[in-house]
Amino acid sequence: MPDTLTIIDNRTGKQYELPIGYGVYPEYGSFIRGADLRQIKAGPDDFGLLSYDPAYMNTASCKSSITFIDGDRGILRYRGYPIEELAERSNFLEVAYLLLRGELPTAQQLERWTWEVTHHTFVHESIKKFMDGFHYDAHPMGALVGTVAALSTFYPEARNISDPEIRARQIVRLVAKMPTIAAFAYRHRVGMPYAYPDNDLSFAGNFLNMMFKTTELKYQPNPVLERVLNVLFILHADHEQNCSTSAMRNVGSSHADPYVCVAAAAAALYGPLHGGANEQVLRMLQEIGSVDRIPEYVRRVKAGEFRLMGFGHRVYKNYDPRARILRELAPQVFEVTGRNPLLDIAVELERIALEDDYFISRKLYPNVDFYSGIIYQAMGFPVDMFPVLFAIPRVAGWLAQWEEMLEDSEQRIARPRQVYTGADERHYVPLEERGA
């Protein structure tokens, strides 16, 4: 007999038995179906019981086999693989294949996938003209959102989302062209000529080439920075049902093409509470200024004057596993770029916070944004490129979630309910009869 939840409606005295469902791990994924609450009514004209859950704090909008997170234990897995193993042993394109196809590729499959992505990095020359239309100081994330949406008009076949082969072509194009568009947006912002893709370089190395190439005939990325960027891309490739992923699924549920869906997801990522959080960390460290000023800053945080940026997470109530990886990578970056005093501030701030009962009791541990901003800055990326750097790898996760949503027979066009709090019925009053 399946497990059930018994509900007694004290308004009517009626008793209801609602079936309980489970995910792979029952301790993390037991649920009742929201629609089952509809049968609980106070009278024949009652619509039925709704669950009220602002910001989806405790609502599962889908079933997914892509990413697993245990926030209490600090666990993140892609398709079952621990993020630590993938960051240490894999590369971004292999991880993207894993997210999109469900399994790690064979050597032949990876070679083919890498070739496809590498040879789709170029964009139509008209895209350059489109980007030239942005104001000279346009934020690169705004330019990215607009340009990705414009790709929809270059590939009208993409609207045929029911054809798996057509979907697969758009997925390759989006994974391949995101770094190109991102780099072009940066070059436009700083007034430099666009640097074309170099098919001889890796995915991460080619992005560095398009960002920073100047007069050299052949750009050679620093292997340490190339590897660190690769790891950063892996760490940001997917993160379950966050704000931007939910936007991708919601827009995709209307059967819009993947280009406008990705543009919508990137627009959600543009917000400072999502893709811009690492910028806030960087500004905080700059405001602190020196190690000896940390105690006073922490005192003011505990007094409620402001928040400690980069600590705490909606999901993680333990040390974010991505932050732990980046903490180990940061010194490698600074061996190449030179020591950044902000790292010393960050390390000491982390030490103090992790020993303070105020932060421990509130489960405020460092998250991925705490170290990523320092690393990006050391590598030469300006602050306004931080959300763009987030979007480049996350497109793989967005597309994996989008395809999963399309193939889920239980999914319909997204249409949340609401609890109406407005006026009761009232009637129109002519303008001359209305009071002041």
C-alpha positions as CSV (number, residue, x, y, z in Angstrom):
1,M,0.0,0.0,0.0
2,P,1.5,3.4,-1.0
3,D,2.3,5.9,1.7
4,T,-0.4,8.6,2.2
5,L,-0.9,11.8,4.1
6,T,-4.2,12.2,6.0
7,I,-5.7,15.6,6.1
8,I,-8.8,16.5,8.2
9,D,-10.5,19.7,7.2
10,N,-11.8,21.3,10.4
11,R,-14.2,23.5,8.4
12,T,-16.2,20.5,7.2
13,G,-14.9,17.6,9.3
14,K,-14.1,15.7,6.1
15,Q,-10.9,13.5,5.9
16,Y,-8.7,13.2,2.9
17,E,-6.0,10.6,2.0
18,L,-3.4,12.1,-0.3
19,P,-0.7,9.8,-1.9
20,I,2.9,10.6,-1.1
21,G,5.5,10.3,-3.9
22,Y,9.2,10.1,-3.7
23,G,12.3,10.9,-5.6
24,V,15.5,8.8,-5.8
25,Y,16.3,9.7,-2.2
26,P,13.1,9.5,-0.1
27,E,14.6,11.6,2.7
28,Y,15.1,14.5,0.2
29,G,12.2,14.2,-2.2
30,S,8.8,13.1,-0.6
31,F,5.9,15.2,-2.0
32,I,2.2,15.4,-2.5
33,R,0.8,16.7,-5.7
34,G,-0.5,20.3,-5.5
35,A,-3.5,19.4,-7.7
36,D,-4.6,16.8,-5.1
37,L,-5.3,19.7,-2.7
38,R,-8.1,20.9,-5.1
39,Q,-10.5,18.2,-3.8
40,I,-10.4,19.8,-0.3
41,K,-13.4,22.2,-0.5
42,A,-15.5,24.1,2.1
43,G,-18.5,24.0,-0.2
44,P,-19.7,23.2,-3.7
45,D,-18.7,26.7,-5.0
46,D,-15.2,26.5,-3.4
47,F,-12.4,26.4,-6.0
48,G,-10.4,24.1,-3.7
49,L,-7.4,24.4,-1.5
50,L,-4.3,26.1,-2.9
51,S,-0.8,26.0,-1.5
52,Y,0.6,29.5,-1.0
53,D,4.4,29.5,-1.5
54,P,6.0,32.9,-2.5
55,A,9.3,32.4,-4.3
56,Y,8.7,28.6,-4.5
57,M,10.5,28.1,-1.2
58,N,9.0,24.6,-0.8
59,T,7.4,23.8,-4.1
60,A,8.8,21.3,-6.6
61,S,7.8,22.5,-10.1
62,C,9.3,19.5,-11.9
63,K,11.0,16.1,-11.7
64,S,14.6,16.2,-12.9
65,S,17.5,13.8,-13.3
66,I,20.1,16.4,-14.1
67,T,21.5,17.9,-10.9
68,F,21.3,16.8,-7.2
69,I,22.0,19.1,-4.3
70,D,22.1,18.3,-0.6
71,G,22.5,21.7,0.9
72,D,22.8,20.5,4.5
73,R,25.7,18.2,3.6
74,G,27.3,20.4,0.9
75,I,26.8,18.0,-1.9
76,L,26.5,18.9,-5.6
77,R,26.4,16.2,-8.3
78,Y,25.8,16.4,-12.1
79,R,24.0,13.3,-13.3
80,G,25.2,11.5,-10.2
81,Y,28.9,12.6,-10.5
82,P,30.4,14.6,-7.6
83,I,31.3,18.1,-8.7
84,E,34.7,17.6,-7.0
85,E,35.6,14.7,-9.4
86,L,34.4,16.6,-12.5
87,A,36.3,19.7,-11.6
88,E,39.5,17.8,-11.0
89,R,39.4,15.3,-13.9
90,S,37.1,16.6,-16.6
91,N,36.8,19.6,-18.9
92,F,33.8,21.8,-19.7
93,L,32.7,20.4,-23.0
94,E,32.8,16.9,-21.5
95,V,30.6,18.1,-18.6
96,A,28.3,19.9,-21.0
97,Y,27.9,16.6,-22.9
98,L,27.1,14.8,-19.6
99,L,24.5,17.3,-18.7
100,L,22.9,17.3,-22.1
101,R,23.1,13.6,-23.0
102,G,22.9,12.0,-19.5
103,E,26.2,10.1,-19.7
104,L,29.9,10.8,-19.9
105,P,30.9,10.5,-23.6
106,T,33.2,7.9,-25.0
107,A,36.5,9.1,-26.6
108,Q,34.9,9.1,-30.0
109,Q,31.7,10.8,-28.8
110,L,33.7,13.5,-27.1
111,E,35.9,14.1,-30.1
112,R,32.8,14.5,-32.3
113,W,31.1,16.8,-29.8
114,T,34.2,18.9,-29.4
115,W,34.6,19.2,-33.2
116,E,30.9,20.3,-33.6
117,V,31.1,22.9,-30.9
118,T,34.5,24.2,-32.1
119,H,33.3,24.6,-35.7
120,H,30.1,26.5,-34.7
121,T,31.8,29.2,-32.7
122,F,31.7,31.7,-35.6
123,V,28.6,34.0,-35.8
124,H,27.0,35.4,-38.9
125,E,28.6,38.7,-40.0
126,S,25.3,40.4,-39.6
127,I,25.5,39.6,-35.9
128,K,28.5,41.9,-35.7
129,K,26.5,44.7,-37.4
130,F,23.7,44.1,-34.9
131,M,26.1,44.4,-32.0
132,D,27.6,47.5,-33.4
133,G,24.2,49.1,-32.9
134,F,24.5,49.0,-29.1
135,H,25.7,52.2,-27.4
136,Y,29.4,52.4,-26.9
137,D,29.2,51.8,-23.2
138,A,26.4,49.1,-23.3
139,H,26.6,46.6,-20.4
140,P,28.0,43.4,-21.9
141,M,25.2,41.4,-20.2
142,G,22.5,43.5,-21.8
143,A,24.3,43.1,-25.2
144,L,24.4,39.3,-24.6
145,V,20.7,39.0,-23.8
146,G,19.7,41.0,-26.8
147,T,22.0,39.3,-29.2
148,V,21.1,35.8,-28.1
149,A,17.5,36.6,-28.6
150,A,18.3,38.0,-32.1
151,L,19.8,34.6,-33.1
152,S,16.2,33.3,-33.2
153,T,15.7,35.3,-36.4
154,F,18.9,33.8,-38.0
155,Y,17.7,30.2,-37.3
156,P,13.9,30.1,-37.9
157,E,14.0,26.3,-38.0
158,A,14.6,26.4,-34.3
159,R,10.9,27.0,-33.7
160,N,10.3,23.3,-34.7
161,I,11.1,22.2,-31.2
162,S,9.4,18.8,-31.7
163,D,12.2,17.6,-34.0
164,P,15.1,16.1,-32.0
165,E,17.6,16.7,-34.8
166,I,16.7,20.3,-35.1
167,R,16.9,20.8,-31.3
168,A,20.3,19.1,-31.3
169,R,21.6,21.6,-33.9
170,Q,20.4,24.6,-31.9
171,I,22.0,23.2,-28.7
172,V,25.4,22.9,-30.5
173,R,25.0,26.4,-31.8
174,L,24.1,28.0,-28.5
175,V,26.9,26.2,-26.6
176,A,29.4,27.3,-29.3
177,K,28.3,30.8,-29.9
178,M,27.8,32.0,-26.3
179,P,31.5,32.7,-25.7
180,T,31.8,34.4,-29.0
181,I,28.9,36.8,-28.4
182,A,30.1,37.3,-24.8
183,A,33.6,38.3,-26.0
184,F,32.3,40.5,-28.8
185,A,30.1,42.3,-26.2
186,Y,33.2,43.0,-24.1
187,R,35.3,44.2,-27.1
188,H,32.5,46.5,-28.2
189,R,32.3,47.9,-24.7
190,V,36.0,48.8,-24.6
191,G,36.2,49.9,-28.2
192,M,38.5,47.0,-29.5
193,P,38.0,45.2,-32.8
194,Y,36.4,41.9,-32.5
195,A,38.7,38.9,-32.3
196,Y,37.5,35.9,-34.2
197,P,37.5,32.3,-32.8
198,D,40.6,30.1,-33.1
199,N,39.6,26.5,-33.8
200,D,43.1,25.3,-32.6
201,L,42.3,26.3,-29.0
202,S,40.2,24.7,-26.3
203,F,36.8,26.0,-25.4
204,A,38.2,28.0,-22.5
205,G,41.4,29.0,-24.3
206,N,39.5,30.2,-27.3
207,F,37.3,32.4,-25.1
208,L,40.5,34.0,-23.6
209,N,41.7,34.5,-27.1
210,M,38.6,36.3,-28.2
211,M,38.6,38.5,-25.0
212,F,42.3,39.5,-24.8
213,K,44.0,39.0,-28.1
214,T,45.6,42.3,-29.3
215,T,48.4,42.4,-31.9
216,E,49.9,38.9,-31.7
217,L,49.4,36.7,-34.7
218,K,48.6,33.7,-32.5
219,Y,47.2,34.0,-29.0
220,Q,48.6,31.5,-26.5
221,P,46.5,31.3,-23.3
222,N,48.4,30.8,-20.1
223,P,47.8,27.1,-19.3
224,V,47.1,27.7,-15.6
225,L,44.5,30.4,-16.3
226,E,43.0,28.3,-19.1
227,R,42.6,25.4,-16.7
228,V,41.1,27.6,-13.9
229,L,38.6,29.1,-16.3
230,N,37.7,25.6,-17.4
231,V,37.0,24.6,-13.8
232,L,35.0,27.8,-13.2
233,F,32.8,26.9,-16.3
234,I,32.3,23.4,-14.8
235,L,31.2,24.7,-11.4
236,H,28.7,27.1,-13.0
237,A,27.3,24.7,-15.6
238,D,24.1,23.9,-13.7
239,H,22.6,24.3,-10.3
240,E,19.1,22.8,-10.3
241,Q,15.9,24.9,-10.2
242,N,17.3,28.4,-9.6
243,C,15.8,31.6,-10.8
244,S,17.3,31.6,-14.3
245,T,16.7,27.9,-14.8
246,S,13.1,28.4,-13.8
247,A,12.8,31.2,-16.3
248,M,14.2,28.9,-19.0
249,R,11.6,26.2,-18.2
250,N,8.7,28.7,-17.8
251,V,9.4,30.4,-21.2
252,G,10.2,27.0,-22.8
253,S,6.8,25.7,-21.6
254,S,5.1,28.0,-24.1
255,H,7.2,26.1,-26.8
256,A,9.2,29.2,-27.7
257,D,12.5,28.5,-29.5
258,P,15.6,27.9,-27.5
259,Y,17.3,31.2,-28.4
260,V,14.6,33.4,-26.8
261,C,14.4,30.9,-23.9
262,V,18.1,31.3,-23.2
263,A,17.8,35.1,-23.6
264,A,15.1,35.0,-20.9
265,A,17.2,32.9,-18.6
266,A,20.2,35.2,-19.2
267,A,18.0,38.2,-18.4
268,A,17.1,36.5,-15.0
269,L,20.8,35.9,-14.4
270,Y,21.4,39.6,-15.0
271,G,20.0,40.5,-11.6
272,P,22.4,41.3,-8.8
273,L,20.8,38.7,-6.5
274,H,21.7,36.0,-9.0
275,G,24.5,36.4,-11.6
276,G,25.8,39.6,-10.1
277,A,26.4,38.4,-6.6
278,N,30.1,37.9,-7.0
279,E,30.4,41.5,-8.0
280,Q,28.9,42.5,-4.6
281,V,31.5,40.3,-2.9
282,L,34.3,42.1,-4.7
283,R,32.9,45.5,-3.8
284,M,32.6,44.4,-0.1
285,L,36.2,43.3,0.0
286,Q,37.3,46.6,-1.6
287,E,35.2,48.5,1.0
288,I,36.9,46.6,3.9
289,G,40.3,47.5,2.4
290,S,42.7,45.8,4.7
291,V,42.8,42.8,7.1
292,D,43.0,44.9,10.2
293,R,39.6,46.4,9.4
294,I,37.8,43.1,9.3
295,P,36.8,42.8,13.0
296,E,35.0,46.2,12.9
297,Y,33.3,45.2,9.6
298,V,32.1,41.9,11.1
299,R,30.8,43.8,14.2
300,R,28.7,46.0,12.0
301,V,27.4,43.0,10.1
302,K,26.3,41.4,13.4
303,A,24.7,44.7,14.4
304,G,22.5,44.4,11.4
305,E,23.9,47.4,9.5
306,F,24.4,45.3,6.3
307,R,24.8,41.7,5.1
308,L,28.1,39.8,4.7
309,M,28.2,39.2,0.9
310,G,29.3,35.8,-0.3
311,F,28.1,34.0,2.8
312,G,24.9,32.0,3.0
313,H,22.9,30.4,0.2
314,R,19.2,29.6,-0.4
315,V,20.1,25.9,-0.8
316,Y,23.4,25.3,1.0
317,K,23.4,25.3,4.8
318,N,26.9,24.0,4.8
319,Y,30.1,25.0,2.9
320,D,29.3,25.4,-0.8
321,P,31.4,22.6,-2.4
322,R,32.1,25.0,-5.4
323,A,33.6,27.6,-3.0
324,R,35.9,24.9,-1.5
325,I,37.2,24.1,-4.9
326,L,37.8,27.8,-5.8
327,R,39.5,28.4,-2.5
328,E,42.2,25.9,-3.5
329,L,42.5,27.3,-7.1
330,A,42.9,31.0,-6.1
331,P,46.6,30.7,-5.1
332,Q,47.4,29.1,-8.4
333,V,45.9,32.0,-10.2
334,F,47.8,34.5,-8.2
335,E,51.1,32.7,-8.8
336,V,50.5,33.8,-12.5
337,T,48.9,37.2,-12.1
338,G,50.6,38.4,-8.9
339,R,49.2,38.5,-5.4
340,N,45.9,40.3,-4.9
341,P,45.5,41.8,-1.4
342,L,41.8,41.1,-1.6
343,L,42.6,37.4,-1.3
344,D,44.2,38.0,2.1
345,I,41.1,39.9,3.2
346,A,38.9,37.1,1.9
347,V,40.8,34.3,3.6
348,E,40.9,36.2,7.0
349,L,37.2,37.1,6.7
350,E,36.3,33.5,6.1
351,R,38.4,32.4,9.0
352,I,36.8,34.8,11.4
353,A,33.3,34.1,10.2
354,L,33.7,30.3,10.4
355,E,34.8,30.6,14.1
356,D,32.0,33.0,15.1
357,D,28.8,31.5,16.6
358,Y,26.8,34.3,15.0
359,F,27.5,33.0,11.5
360,I,27.7,29.3,12.5
361,S,24.3,29.3,14.2
362,R,22.8,30.9,11.1
363,K,24.6,28.4,8.8
364,L,26.3,31.3,6.9
365,Y,29.1,29.6,5.0
366,P,31.0,30.8,2.0
367,N,29.3,30.3,-1.3
368,V,30.7,30.1,-4.9
369,D,30.5,33.9,-5.3
370,F,32.9,34.5,-2.4
371,Y,36.0,33.5,-4.4
372,S,34.9,33.6,-8.0
373,G,34.9,37.4,-8.2
374,I,38.4,37.7,-6.9
375,I,39.7,35.1,-9.4
376,Y,37.9,36.7,-12.3
377,Q,39.3,40.1,-11.4
378,A,42.8,38.7,-11.1
379,M,42.5,37.1,-14.6
380,G,41.7,40.5,-16.1
381,F,37.9,40.3,-16.4
382,P,36.1,43.6,-15.6
383,V,33.4,43.5,-13.0
384,D,30.6,43.9,-15.5
385,M,31.7,40.7,-17.3
386,F,31.0,38.6,-14.2
387,P,27.4,37.7,-15.0
388,V,28.4,37.1,-18.6
389,L,31.0,34.6,-17.4
390,F,28.2,32.9,-15.5
391,A,26.0,32.7,-18.5
392,I,28.5,31.1,-20.9
393,P,28.7,27.7,-19.1
394,R,25.2,27.8,-17.6
395,V,23.7,27.6,-21.1
396,A,24.6,23.9,-21.1
397,G,22.5,23.4,-18.0
398,W,19.7,25.6,-19.2
399,L,19.4,23.6,-22.4
400,A,19.6,20.3,-20.6
401,Q,16.7,21.5,-18.4
402,W,14.8,22.8,-21.4
403,E,15.0,19.4,-23.2
404,E,14.0,17.5,-20.1
405,M,11.0,19.8,-19.7
406,L,9.9,19.2,-23.3
407,E,10.1,15.5,-23.0
408,D,8.3,15.4,-19.7
409,S,4.7,14.3,-20.4
410,E,3.5,15.8,-17.1
411,Q,4.6,19.4,-18.0
412,R,2.2,21.9,-19.4
413,I,2.5,25.6,-20.1
414,A,3.5,27.3,-16.8
415,R,0.5,29.0,-15.2
416,P,0.8,29.5,-11.4
417,R,-2.3,30.3,-9.4
418,Q,-2.7,33.4,-7.2
419,V,-4.4,34.5,-4.0
420,Y,-6.4,37.5,-5.0
421,T,-6.3,40.4,-2.5
422,G,-7.9,43.2,-4.6
423,A,-11.3,45.0,-4.4
424,D,-14.6,43.1,-4.6
425,E,-16.9,43.8,-7.6
426,R,-17.6,47.5,-8.1
427,H,-19.1,49.6,-10.9
428,Y,-17.8,52.3,-13.1
429,V,-18.3,55.9,-12.0
430,P,-18.4,58.6,-14.7
431,L,-15.4,60.9,-14.5
432,E,-17.5,64.0,-13.5
433,E,-19.0,62.2,-10.6
434,R,-15.8,61.0,-9.0
435,G,-14.5,62.7,-5.9
436,A,-11.0,64.2,-5.5
